Amino acid sequence: MNKHAAPAPIPDALQSLYGVQKTLQEAYPRLAFTVDGKIIGDIGEMIAANVFGLEPLPANTKGHDLRTPDGRLVQVKATQ
């Protein structure tokens, strides 16, 4: 797998997620249905791990999310 390509189901899943958001916004225009919170952080970690070849740390590791191949610790911040 190309280290810059997401695993096959990921782009389709993200497209579906944002498709649901758009459908809800069209049905209820006064509400934003913003995709935010933990899901965006998790998506950011997933992208960073795949693009940069990083190892995920155990869930809820204080202060860091991933480890580089040479052992450096990484904290990921993602916003929309």
Contacts in CASP RR format, 6 or more apart in sequence:
PFRMAT RR
TARGET T0000
AUTHOR 0000-0000-0000
METHOD contacts of the structure
MODEL  1
MNKHAAPAPIPDALQSLYGVQKTLQEAYPRLAFTVDGKIIGDIGEMIAAN
VFGLEPLPANTKGHDLRTPDGRLVQVKATQ
1 7 0 8 1.000
3 50 0 8 1.000
3 51 0 8 1.000
3 52 0 8 1.000
3 53 0 8 1.000
4 51 0 8 1.000
5 50 0 8 1.000
6 46 0 8 1.000
6 47 0 8 1.000
6 50 0 8 1.000
7 50 0 8 1.000
10 46 0 8 1.000
10 50 0 8 1.000
14 43 0 8 1.000
17 35 0 8 1.000
17 39 0 8 1.000
18 35 0 8 1.000
21 33 0 8 1.000
21 34 0 8 1.000
21 35 0 8 1.000
24 31 0 8 1.000
24 33 0 8 1.000
25 31 0 8 1.000
25 32 0 8 1.000
25 33 0 8 1.000
34 80 0 8 1.000
35 80 0 8 1.000
36 80 0 8 1.000
40 78 0 8 1.000
40 79 0 8 1.000
40 80 0 8 1.000
41 76 0 8 1.000
41 77 0 8 1.000
41 78 0 8 1.000
43 78 0 8 1.000
44 76 0 8 1.000
44 78 0 8 1.000
45 56 0 8 1.000
45 65 0 8 1.000
45 66 0 8 1.000
45 76 0 8 1.000
45 78 0 8 1.000
47 78 0 8 1.000
48 54 0 8 1.000
48 65 0 8 1.000
48 66 0 8 1.000
48 74 0 8 1.000
48 76 0 8 1.000
49 55 0 8 1.000
49 56 0 8 1.000
49 66 0 8 1.000
52 68 0 8 1.000
53 69 0 8 1.000
54 66 0 8 1.000
54 67 0 8 1.000
54 68 0 8 1.000
54 69 0 8 1.000
54 74 0 8 1.000
55 66 0 8 1.000
55 67 0 8 1.000
55 68 0 8 1.000
55 69 0 8 1.000
56 65 0 8 1.000
56 66 0 8 1.000
57 64 0 8 1.000
57 65 0 8 1.000
57 66 0 8 1.000
57 67 0 8 1.000
57 73 0 8 1.000
63 73 0 8 1.000
63 75 0 8 1.000
64 73 0 8 1.000
64 74 0 8 1.000
64 75 0 8 1.000
65 74 0 8 1.000
65 75 0 8 1.000
65 76 0 8 1.000
66 73 0 8 1.000
66 74 0 8 1.000
66 76 0 8 1.000
67 73 0 8 1.000
67 74 0 8 1.000
68 74 0 8 1.000
END
